Amino acid sequence: MPKVRFDDEEVEVPAGITLLDAALDNGIALDHNCGGNCACSSCHVIIIEGMENLSEMRDDEEDMLDTAVGLTLQSRLACQSQVKGDVRVTIPPKPAI
């Protein structure tokens, strides 16, 4: 089974699960205001290692990422990123309101 490291916590997950579901199934706090429907950017994560072990980015995810705070070239939406192998992820801090 693939391993996903969210900052300091590593979990084993079944292949094909999204990063969002991997986090939620393992008690890792990850915002998801739209319920994982690619309608917001609240589940924005930054891939540190293993980008090649995620599903390809679709146009709708790329468009929605444009609204993410702290966007990087390694950014993905956790709700759209299906795990195919080991991945290391950081959850960026949310801006103070």
trRosetta pair geometry for C-beta under 8 A, 3 or more apart (Angstrom, degrees):
i j d omega theta_ij theta_ji phi_ij phi_ji
1 12 4.4 77 100 177 125 106
1 13 6.3 175 169 67 110 27
1 14 6.1 -60 -135 -92 109 40
1 15 7.2 -145 -140 -31 60 75
2 12 7.1 149 83 -153 39 62
2 13 5.8 -32 75 63 90 82
2 14 7.9 48 31 152 91 10
2 15 5.7 104 -9 -83 114 73
2 53 6.9 154 -137 170 134 128
2 83 5.0 -169 88 153 153 117
2 84 6.9 125 -69 111 149 18
2 85 5.2 -173 -113 -152 116 18
2 86 5.5 -163 -158 -67 82 45
2 87 7.1 31 167 1 123 87
3 10 5.7 8 -179 -176 110 107
3 11 7.1 162 -153 83 64 33
3 12 5.5 -40 -96 -95 69 65
3 13 7.7 130 -116 15 22 78
3 86 4.8 9 55 -118 83 92
3 87 7.8 -169 96 34 54 55
4 10 7.1 168 87 -150 39 59
4 11 5.6 -17 61 62 87 84
4 12 8.0 147 17 -106 72 18
4 13 5.6 9 2 5 116 126
4 19 6.7 170 -149 -125 150 79
4 22 5.1 48 41 153 157 151
4 83 6.1 -78 -65 -110 120 146
4 86 7.4 -174 -75 -151 43 49
4 87 5.1 -2 -117 64 79 94
4 88 7.8 168 -161 -88 50 30
4 89 6.5 3 -176 6 96 116
5 8 8.0 -20 -176 -137 94 6
5 9 7.1 164 -154 86 59 37
5 10 4.4 -25 -98 -95 80 85
5 11 8.0 158 -89 17 36 60
5 87 7.3 -156 30 100 68 53
5 88 4.5 -8 60 -119 112 75
5 89 6.7 168 85 28 57 67
6 9 5.2 -13 64 65 89 91
6 10 7.8 171 22 -86 61 34
6 11 7.3 7 5 8 103 106
6 22 8.0 168 -45 115 120 105
6 23 5.9 98 -81 -106 156 97
6 28 5.0 68 77 -162 161 156
6 30 7.7 -95 -145 -63 144 120
6 89 5.3 -20 -106 75 61 105
6 90 7.8 127 -163 -108 52 27
6 91 6.3 25 -169 -25 99 108
7 89 7.5 -50 -30 97 55 67
7 90 5.6 82 -80 -126 75 67
7 91 6.2 -60 -35 21 114 89
9 26 7.4 169 140 133 128 126
9 28 6.0 -168 76 -95 142 118
11 22 6.3 160 86 176 129 96
11 26 4.4 -54 -106 -106 159 167
11 28 7.5 -122 -17 -26 139 130
13 17 4.9 -109 166 55 118 138
13 22 4.3 -35 -94 -119 156 109
13 25 7.4 116 -117 68 103 135
13 26 7.8 -89 -78 -34 101 128
13 83 5.7 65 90 66 128 158
14 17 5.3 98 68 -25 79 114
15 83 6.3 -127 -133 104 47 82
15 84 5.9 48 -152 -130 102 42
15 85 7.8 19 -112 -58 104 44
16 82 5.6 -17 -154 -171 38 117
16 83 7.1 -45 19 63 15 69
16 84 7.6 60 -62 -88 47 62
17 21 4.9 -119 -175 85 97 120
17 22 5.2 117 120 -61 122 88
17 25 7.6 -51 -169 7 146 146
17 82 6.9 149 78 -146 20 71
17 83 5.6 -8 65 32 73 111
18 21 4.7 92 56 11 84 98
18 22 6.8 -141 96 -7 44 87
18 36 7.0 129 80 -151 159 123
18 78 6.4 103 153 154 99 64
18 79 5.7 25 164 -154 151 31
18 80 6.9 66 -136 3 123 6
18 81 6.0 104 -155 68 77 54
18 82 5.6 -53 -89 -89 61 57
18 83 7.3 148 -132 -11 14 84
19 22 5.4 -53 -145 36 33 117
19 23 6.4 34 156 -20 65 103
19 30 7.9 -145 133 -173 88 171
19 43 7.8 147 92 161 102 115
19 45 6.2 -108 135 29 150 153
19 54 7.6 -14 -42 -119 114 121
19 76 7.3 99 15 104 150 122
19 78 3.8 -106 92 -150 107 83
19 79 7.7 -80 61 -43 81 23
19 81 4.6 11 -4 78 115 113
19 83 6.5 119 -68 -53 67 100
19 87 7.3 -85 -96 99 110 151
19 89 6.3 122 -151 -78 134 164
20 23 5.9 -57 -153 34 29 109
20 24 6.3 17 157 -10 66 110
20 30 6.2 -150 -131 105 66 136
20 32 5.7 94 -153 -95 126 136
20 36 5.3 174 105 -105 158 110
20 43 5.2 -13 -93 -159 115 150
20 78 4.0 121 -60 123 77 102
20 79 4.3 16 -15 -82 150 60
20 81 7.9 121 -14 45 80 85
21 24 5.8 -57 -138 45 33 106
21 25 5.7 34 163 -21 69 111
21 36 7.5 48 -52 -115 84 154
22 25 6.1 -55 -139 38 22 109
22 26 6.5 -5 164 4 57 117
22 28 7.9 -3 118 39 69 130
22 83 6.3 61 -51 -21 144 142
23 26 6.4 -86 -156 49 23 94
23 28 4.0 -95 -159 77 79 111
23 29 7.6 -65 165 67 115 12
23 30 4.1 34 126 0 157 136
23 78 6.5 -5 1 179 132 149
24 27 7.9 53 -170 -62 29 20
24 28 7.2 -85 -58 56 25 72
24 30 6.7 -97 -55 46 76 105
24 32 7.5 -38 -61 1 128 148
28 91 8.0 175 160 -34 110 146
29 91 7.9 150 92 134 73 170
30 43 5.8 55 154 -134 105 84
30 45 7.4 -21 -141 -67 125 114
30 78 5.9 -36 166 58 144 169
30 91 6.0 -128 -108 -115 88 137
31 42 4.1 -98 126 161 115 105
31 43 6.0 -148 88 -78 67 55
31 94 7.0 81 -22 -76 145 134
32 35 6.3 87 140 -97 102 17
32 36 5.6 1 -171 -53 127 73
32 42 6.0 176 -98 94 19 111
32 43 4.8 32 -95 -67 77 115
32 78 7.5 -88 -88 74 105 115
32 79 6.4 120 -135 -65 110 118
33 40 4.8 -32 69 69 111 165
33 42 4.2 101 1 1 102 157
34 37 4.7 -108 140 46 109 94
34 38 7.3 -102 97 43 145 17
34 39 3.9 171 -146 61 153 97
34 40 4.3 166 -26 9 116 104
34 42 7.1 155 0 26 82 113
34 79 7.7 -83 73 -13 101 172
36 43 7.2 40 -97 -23 64 159
36 79 3.8 -179 -142 -136 69 122
37 79 7.1 -44 0 155 21 151
38 60 5.3 63 151 129 140 115
38 61 5.9 -81 -134 -84 121 69
38 64 5.6 -160 -176 -14 76 160
38 77 6.4 106 -112 112 76 161
38 79 6.2 -154 -60 97 65 121
38 80 5.6 66 -86 -67 111 118
39 64 7.3 -123 -121 -116 8 136
40 43 7.8 97 90 4 90 80
40 64 7.0 85 114 -166 7 119
40 67 7.6 -95 -162 93 50 135
41 44 5.0 27 167 -49 88 111
41 64 5.4 172 -72 155 88 87
41 65 6.2 124 -120 -113 121 34
41 67 4.7 180 -8 84 137 91
41 68 3.9 -137 167 -77 140 79
41 69 7.8 147 108 4 125 63
41 77 6.5 -105 -132 -98 63 105
43 77 5.5 71 83 -167 97 74
43 78 4.0 -107 158 40 111 101
43 79 5.0 98 64 -22 156 93
44 65 7.0 120 -112 -130 105 76
44 68 4.0 122 -94 -140 150 131
44 69 7.4 169 54 47 157 62
44 70 7.3 142 124 69 140 96
44 71 7.5 -85 -156 -91 141 66
44 75 6.0 -15 -164 -162 99 110
44 76 7.7 153 -148 82 54 33
44 77 6.2 -43 -90 -100 53 60
44 78 7.5 -137 -72 -12 4 87
44 92 6.5 -28 108 33 103 117
45 75 7.3 150 81 -149 37 60
45 76 5.9 -23 65 66 85 81
45 77 7.7 109 19 -139 80 16
45 78 4.9 73 -7 -61 123 100
45 81 7.6 -91 52 21 120 151
45 89 4.9 1 167 -170 133 116
45 90 6.8 158 -169 76 82 41
45 91 5.6 -47 -115 -98 90 59
45 92 7.3 174 -129 -3 37 81
46 70 7.8 -75 -55 131 122 110
46 72 5.5 38 -123 42 115 131
46 74 5.1 63 -167 100 79 103
46 75 5.7 -39 -99 -92 68 61
46 76 7.9 140 -108 20 22 72
46 89 7.0 139 73 -161 46 64
46 90 4.9 -18 64 61 100 93
46 91 8.0 180 22 -87 79 15
46 92 5.9 79 -14 -48 113 101
47 50 6.5 -120 -172 69 109 73
47 51 4.8 113 119 -81 148 83
47 54 7.0 -100 -103 -12 149 144
47 74 4.7 -133 57 175 77 97
47 75 7.6 180 6 -93 82 10
47 76 5.8 45 -32 2 112 118
47 81 7.9 -173 -69 -145 121 156
47 87 6.5 -63 -140 -166 100 105
47 88 7.4 104 -168 77 59 57
47 89 5.9 -37 -106 -103 53 73
48 74 7.2 80 -76 158 29 151
48 88 4.2 -61 68 107 108 104
48 89 6.5 -168 8 -91 91 16
48 90 5.7 79 -44 -16 114 98
49 86 7.7 -13 114 123 105 93
49 87 6.9 174 92 -155 66 41
49 88 4.1 39 41 32 95 113
50 53 4.2 -40 -177 32 94 120
50 54 7.0 97 131 -27 85 90
50 85 6.4 -151 -154 96 110 91
50 86 5.4 -127 -104 106 141 61
50 87 3.7 -150 98 -108 142 56
50 88 5.9 126 9 12 115 66
51 54 6.0 -58 -163 24 42 112
51 74 6.6 -113 -75 -140 128 84
51 76 7.9 167 -128 -41 87 130
51 87 7.9 96 -66 -128 28 99
52 85 7.7 -12 100 52 77 130
53 83 6.8 10 140 -159 95 63
53 84 5.0 -151 -171 69 62 82
53 85 3.3 -105 -135 60 122 94
53 86 6.0 -48 180 56 178 41
53 87 5.3 -150 83 -65 119 90
54 76 6.6 -42 149 -118 165 169
54 81 4.6 -28 -160 -165 128 96
54 82 6.6 132 -163 66 65 46
54 83 6.5 -35 -106 -100 68 42
54 84 6.6 -177 -91 14 15 94
54 87 6.3 67 -57 -96 98 140
55 80 7.5 -117 76 150 120 68
55 81 6.3 -180 41 -151 89 41
55 82 3.9 52 -23 43 124 97
55 84 6.9 126 -57 -31 60 112
57 61 5.1 -125 -161 83 83 127
57 62 5.5 94 149 -58 120 92
57 76 6.8 -133 -90 -121 110 92
57 80 7.3 67 -129 124 65 127
58 61 5.1 95 57 9 74 102
58 62 7.1 -139 99 -5 38 91
58 80 6.8 -120 28 -172 100 131
59 62 5.5 -57 -147 38 34 113
59 63 6.2 35 156 -20 68 105
60 63 5.7 -51 -146 36 32 113
60 64 6.4 28 155 -16 64 107
60 80 7.9 -171 89 -110 92 147
61 64 5.8 -59 -146 40 31 107
61 65 6.2 39 154 -28 66 105
61 76 7.3 1 168 -157 131 69
61 77 5.2 -139 -148 24 100 121
61 80 4.3 -164 -95 109 132 170
62 65 5.7 -49 -147 28 29 116
62 66 7.4 45 151 -32 57 93
63 66 6.0 -43 -170 9 36 116
64 67 6.2 -55 -173 28 49 108
64 68 7.7 64 134 -38 67 94
64 77 6.2 17 94 -58 123 146
65 68 5.1 -32 -161 0 55 122
65 71 6.2 111 161 -124 89 117
65 75 5.6 138 -159 116 124 121
65 76 7.5 -56 -96 -128 132 23
65 77 6.3 -128 -75 -40 89 96
66 71 7.2 12 -125 -91 29 161
68 71 4.8 115 80 -75 100 90
68 75 6.1 169 85 -178 155 147
68 77 7.9 -151 -68 -79 134 83
69 92 7.5 -158 96 111 85 137
69 94 7.6 89 65 -143 138 53
69 95 5.6 -95 169 -18 163 119
70 75 7.8 150 110 -92 73 129
70 92 4.8 -177 97 173 154 160
71 75 5.1 -72 -149 -11 63 163
72 75 4.9 134 51 -37 66 94
76 80 6.9 -137 175 72 91 95
76 81 4.6 63 149 -66 137 134
77 80 4.5 53 79 19 106 108
77 81 6.6 170 80 -21 51 94
78 81 5.8 -62 -135 34 32 112
78 89 7.7 76 -100 -163 105 154
83 87 6.0 -117 -125 2 98 131
